[in-house]
Amino acid sequence: MSAFEFFFSFYGLVLGFSAAELVGGFAGLVQRRRKIRFGHLTLFLAAFVAIDIATFWAQAWTILRFAPFNFALLILGLVVASVFYVAASLVFPKDAVDGAALDDHFWENRTIVLLCVLAANLSMAAVLTILTLGTGEFPAINRPMLWIGLAIFTTFTLIAALAKKKGVVVAALLILLFYQGQTIGRSISALVDGGGWTVLQSKAPKDS
């Protein structure tokens, strides 16, 4: 077992609980769809958190797959994944009474959820910066698009978490989802431009 496999067996497990919380929460609401008033705000928030969890899963491969075993990294993974779990567990109500409105739950919990997500992202950005400065690899990641993206993410997450007006909060969430959608779109383009699975198939050993 490699150092990354050992790390990810722990980190991925805790992060996976966050995804399970979101899916389980949504499934529970679907089962009670005739008794609860759905609202678009909670669904926007759930989509934002779910995509960010997937982003962190991908970042573990991108950033940490060559890292040596280190106890501090294991603790970092525990903290980040635990923060995401707290956020995911608050997105959907667990004991909503009949006739409850999802948007009411959103306004009660959106600040904690969004600040947890932002804290996880800023923590990972800080650790990556410190590690690459220490190893001399910082110039390889020091690109304008990285910092512009972090600024956009931070600014609009704070607005969505703290703004009082519904229109402002909705706009901020939609901008964040659009930003995440662009990232997904670039990944799809890279997959298509790279030949998709045909490249892997062409390199696969032929059956004799």
Secondary structure, 3 states (H helix, E strand, C coil): CCHHHHHHHHHHHHHHHHHHHHHHHHHHHHHCCCCCECCHHHHHHHHHHHHHHHHHHHHHHHHHCCCCCCHHHHHHHHHHHHHHHHHHHHHCCCCCCCCCEHHHHHHHHHHHHHHHHHHHHHHHHHHHHHHHHHHCCHHHHCCHHHHHHHHHHHHHHHHHHHCCCHHHHHHHHHHHHHHHHHHHHHHHHHHHHCCCCHHHHHHCCCCC
